[in-house]
Amino acid sequence: MLGGMQMADAGMARKPMAGTLTRADLADVVHNEMGLSRSESASIVERILHHMCAALSDGQNVKISGFGSFILRDKGERIGRNPKTGVEVPIAPRRVLTFRASQSMRERVSSAG
């Protein structure tokens, strides 16, 4: 809960069709809902994002209930093809980050559109 409102509803303070939700927007929501100073609110947002990035860098997945999961996947080496020349080229193994929205988030997004 964030100031009497579920975290998934915290973004409702945002103007409709405002484009992209930014760190500053998140800090404003924390400031408005919790009554903390703007600098404290920005610091909280930064710390949360820092912990999420650190966990992902350490190879951990990040799951936020009611929102979704950030999942790391290791992809093996494979053969790709240059679309211009048609020449086969090896694609090196790599780690990729994917996001999978929770069921409630998917339902909310599909009903909004």
C-alpha positions in Angstrom: 0.0 0.0 0.0 1.2 3.5 -0.8 -0.6 6.2 1.2 -3.9 4.2 1.4 -3.7 3.3 -2.3 -2.5 0.0 -3.7 0.9 0.3 -5.4 -0.6 -0.7 -8.8 -2.9 2.3 -8.5 -0.1 4.8 -7.6 0.4 5.6 -11.3 -3.2 7.0 -11.5 -1.9 10.4 -10.4 -0.4 10.6 -13.9 -2.2 12.6 -16.6 -3.8 10.3 -19.2 -1.9 10.0 -22.4 1.1 11.7 -20.9 3.7 9.6 -22.7 6.4 8.0 -20.7 6.4 7.5 -16.9 9.8 8.7 -15.6 11.8 8.5 -12.4 10.7 12.0 -11.6 7.0 11.0 -12.1 7.5 8.1 -9.7 9.2 10.4 -7.1 6.2 12.9 -7.5 3.8 10.1 -6.7 5.8 9.1 -3.6 6.0 12.8 -2.6 2.2 13.4 -3.1 1.0 10.2 -1.5 3.4 9.9 1.4 4.1 13.5 2.2 7.9 13.1 2.1 10.1 15.8 0.7 10.9 15.8 -3.0 14.5 14.8 -2.3 13.5 12.0 0.0 11.0 10.7 -2.5 13.6 10.8 -5.3 16.0 9.0 -3.0 13.5 6.2 -2.3 12.8 5.7 -6.0 16.6 5.7 -6.8 17.2 3.1 -4.0 14.5 0.8 -5.2 15.8 1.0 -8.8 19.3 0.5 -7.6 18.4 -2.7 -5.6 16.5 -4.0 -8.7 19.5 -3.4 -10.9 21.9 -4.9 -8.4 19.8 -8.1 -8.1 19.6 -8.4 -11.9 23.4 -7.8 -12.2 23.9 -10.6 -9.6 21.9 -13.0 -11.8 18.7 -12.8 -9.7 15.2 -12.4 -11.3 13.1 -9.6 -9.9 9.4 -10.3 -9.2 7.0 -7.6 -8.2 3.6 -9.0 -7.2 0.7 -7.5 -9.2 3.2 -5.9 -11.6 5.4 -8.5 -13.3 8.7 -10.2 -13.4 12.1 -9.2 -14.8 13.6 -12.5 -15.9 17.2 -13.2 -17.0 17.7 -15.8 -19.8 21.0 -17.2 -21.1 20.8 -17.7 -24.8 23.3 -20.1 -26.4 25.4 -19.5 -29.5 23.5 -19.8 -32.8 23.9 -19.2 -36.4 22.3 -16.1 -37.9 22.2 -14.7 -41.4 23.2 -11.2 -42.7 20.0 -10.0 -44.3 21.9 -8.0 -47.0 24.4 -10.6 -48.1 22.8 -13.9 -46.9 26.1 -14.9 -45.3 25.8 -17.0 -42.2 27.3 -15.5 -39.1 27.7 -16.9 -35.6 25.8 -15.0 -32.9 27.6 -15.2 -29.6 26.0 -16.5 -26.4 24.5 -13.8 -24.3 22.3 -13.0 -21.3 19.1 -11.2 -22.1 16.5 -9.5 -19.8 12.8 -10.0 -20.4 9.8 -8.6 -18.7 6.6 -10.7 -18.1 3.6 -8.7 -16.9 1.5 -10.3 -14.2 -2.0 -11.5 -15.0 -3.6 -8.6 -13.2 -1.4 -6.1 -15.1 -2.2 -7.8 -18.5 -5.9 -7.6 -17.7 -5.6 -4.0 -16.6 -3.7 -3.0 -19.8 -6.1 -4.8 -22.1 -9.2 -3.3 -20.5 -7.7 0.2 -20.7 -7.0 0.0 -24.5 
